[in-house]
């Protein structure tokens, strides 16, 4: 009996701790309205009923106000609000809050820098490599500043000018593939098709090797590229919780992350084994490419395996911007066998990985190899599906709006149906209406629903309440900014749910937002953490759209409209965007 009583006590103790924290938090933030959430399961049933985080977020904003809380394993924070402008949602003893008011969100994005990145489930007990803690997105403080400085050359104007050639070559390959589908009368999933192109672009730019995603069926592909593509796609499909059943206990007991991670590593399910293997594939292929690169340059030794403390103190030197895009410059004529002309080093000079290694002194100091690999991994994960989603939404919106399509075609025809779009055209504003169409797509369908910031100041962070007064957000809490909500809010945008690209042009002033555009239109975030590759993404998308509409229009398949979305790692089309390719006369 004593043994049984002891076991029961051990089982009851965690529950009592959860109940105590839940009660304390409910009392502390009792002024903040929101749906009642029982302990442990919190608001999970309501989220499941809505089907996706983005619909639940917007429903909460409409019902409870423009500062609200929502839950996710990776969302852990607090922002106080007035009863008219706040919402609390609970998960166990955790409370998760979003700011869906543009000025408040702007203050958060501009005054706070660090991100709060949760742990990563893995079937690897050693867990030697953790890309989610070494990449630019997760880096904090001086480490982040050093890494961002090392990223900068890849997105200089001279780099983008040369990358445009690669983007144009990949867009032409996409157009050729879609042309074959049109001739055969086949419907295609535009989302998956443009995804092949964006993976080809970011993969080649990141590693300097051809990812072969645009190859015709049955064509031989380069080994490294094929492995990296398959692994990257598997990671995206798995989502934030690795697609594992072990993600459910993390949702219910977020404070037990270490315990759940320990158990998952020892009793992994197949989904966790698969995504762990995908991560290992990326690391192993990357290490092999780095070894080849180092051997070709006289066997430079890698830096010690450690956090980039040295680089934090002294940022990595930048490679000359003019030389940065050497790989991209010859990309349209790249060897389809997987090797690039002029050498067999694997990593082409001027690729992002090559740039990081060159700027790292050949690995002799500064960033260790794992940190360099993590940056290339981040480059792909940040640039692949986000741009594919934006392109798919834009193609959908143009196809669903004949008036918009007519203006897009007229603008592209005036530019020239046989003329190659380049960096100077994109940067010089040669496509004002097409760019407005792209912006309107990102406003209604942002790939990233929100941004977040960790309060790392010991004194906390004061947040002004919409109803007056302020609250101190404590050290260690996280604040989320819900751009999806305020970019669709009728308080800031006339006719917010209508697709009206002219709102971004002088002629559409009646549809323009009531606040400055950069305050209320933030698809790439804001402040110091503004997406470093936003110009790269914009250039890639515009070049692809020009090349496609020079040759085609698209007829959406029945049932595609209205488009159904779901939030995974990004906001994605739930069922793709199926359409038939129509060749222009």
KAZI-V266245 format. One record per pair of residues at least 12 apart in sequence whose C-alpha atoms are under 7 Angstrom apart, sorted by the first residue. I is the first residue (numbers start at 1). J is the second residue. Records with the same first field share a line. If there is no record, write none. Layout:
# KAZI-V266245
I = J  J
This chain:
# KAZI-V266245
18 = 92  93
19 = 39
21 = 93
22 = 39  92  93
31 = 83
32 = 80  81  82  83  86  87  88
33 = 64  83  86  87  88
34 = 64  87  88  89
35 = 88  89
37 = 89  90
39 = 91  92  93
40 = 91  92  93  252  253
41 = 91  92  252
42 = 90  91  92
43 = 89  90  91
52 = 566  567
53 = 567
54 = 449  567
57 = 70
58 = 485
64 = 85  86  87
65 = 84  85  86  87
66 = 85  86  99  100  101
67 = 81  85  86  87  98  99  100  101
68 = 86  87  88  97  98  99
69 = 87  88  89  95  96  97  98
70 = 89  96  97  98
71 = 89  90  91  96
72 = 251
73 = 250  251  254
74 = 117  118
75 = 96
76 = 94  95  96  477  478
77 = 95  96  97  477  478  479
78 = 95  96  97  473  477  478  479
79 = 97  473  479
80 = 471
81 = 465
82 = 465  466  467
85 = 466
91 = 252
92 = 252  253
97 = 479  480
98 = 479  480  481  482
99 = 480  481  482
100 = 481  482  483  485  486
101 = 486
102 = 486  519  520
103 = 519
105 = 481
106 = 519
109 = 526  527
110 = 526  527  528
112 = 453  455
113 = 453  528  529
114 = 140  453  454
115 = 138  452  453  454
116 = 453  454  478
117 = 138
121 = 241  242  261  264
122 = 264  265  272  276
123 = 264  265  266  268  272  273  276
124 = 265  276
125 = 265  266
129 = 370
131 = 374
134 = 371  374
135 = 371  374  375  378
136 = 148  375
142 = 312
143 = 308  309  312
145 = 312
146 = 311  312  315  316
149 = 315
150 = 316  318  356  359
153 = 318  319  321  324
154 = 324  352
155 = 533  536
156 = 321
158 = 321  322
159 = 321  322  324  325
160 = 423  536
161 = 423
162 = 325  328  329
163 = 325  328  329
164 = 422  423
165 = 328  329  332
166 = 201  328  329  331  332
167 = 201  540  543
168 = 543  544
169 = 332
170 = 197  201
171 = 197  544  547
172 = 547
173 = 214
174 = 197  214
175 = 548
178 = 581
181 = 581
182 = 580  581  582
186 = 580
187 = 578  579  580
188 = 578  579  580
189 = 576  577  578  579
190 = 392  577  578  579
191 = 388  389  392  576  577
194 = 388  391
195 = 384  385  388
196 = 213  214
197 = 213  214
198 = 384  387  388
199 = 213  384
200 = 212  213
202 = 380  383  384
203 = 380
205 = 328  351  352
206 = 351  352  353  376  379  380
207 = 347  351  352  353
208 = 327  347  348  351
209 = 225  338  339  346  347  348
210 = 225  338
211 = 225  226  229
212 = 225  226
221 = 337  338
222 = 337  338
224 = 285
228 = 282
231 = 278  279  281  282
234 = 275  278
235 = 275  278
236 = 569
238 = 275
239 = 568  569
240 = 569
242 = 272  275
243 = 271  272
244 = 269  271  272
246 = 264
283 = 373
286 = 373
289 = 346  347
292 = 345  346
293 = 345  346  347
296 = 345
300 = 362  363  364
301 = 363  364
302 = 363  364  368  369
303 = 363  364  365  366  367  368  369
304 = 368
305 = 368
306 = 368
308 = 366  367  368
310 = 366
311 = 366  367
316 = 359  360  366
317 = 359
318 = 359
319 = 355  358  359
323 = 350
324 = 350  355
325 = 350  351
326 = 349  350
327 = 348  349  350  351
352 = 376
353 = 376
356 = 372
386 = 447  570
387 = 537  541
389 = 447  572
390 = 441  442  447
391 = 541
392 = 577
393 = 441  445
394 = 438  441
396 = 577
399 = 554  555  556
408 = 433  434
409 = 549
411 = 431
412 = 546  550
417 = 550
421 = 543
426 = 539
436 = 501  502  504  505
437 = 501
440 = 499  500  501
442 = 523
443 = 487  521  523
444 = 487  488
446 = 484  523  571
447 = 570  571
448 = 523  570  571
449 = 482  483  484  571
450 = 480  481  482  483  484
451 = 480  481  525
452 = 478  479  480  481
453 = 478  479  480
454 = 476  477  478  479
455 = 474  475  476  477  478
456 = 475  476
457 = 475
458 = 475
459 = 475
460 = 472  473  474  475
461 = 473  474
483 = 522
486 = 520
487 = 520  521
492 = 513  514  515
493 = 511  512  513  514
494 = 511  513
551 = 583  584
552 = 581  582  583  584
553 = 581  582  583  584
554 = 579  580  581  582
555 = 579  580  581
556 = 578  579  580
557 = 578  579  580
560 = 577  578
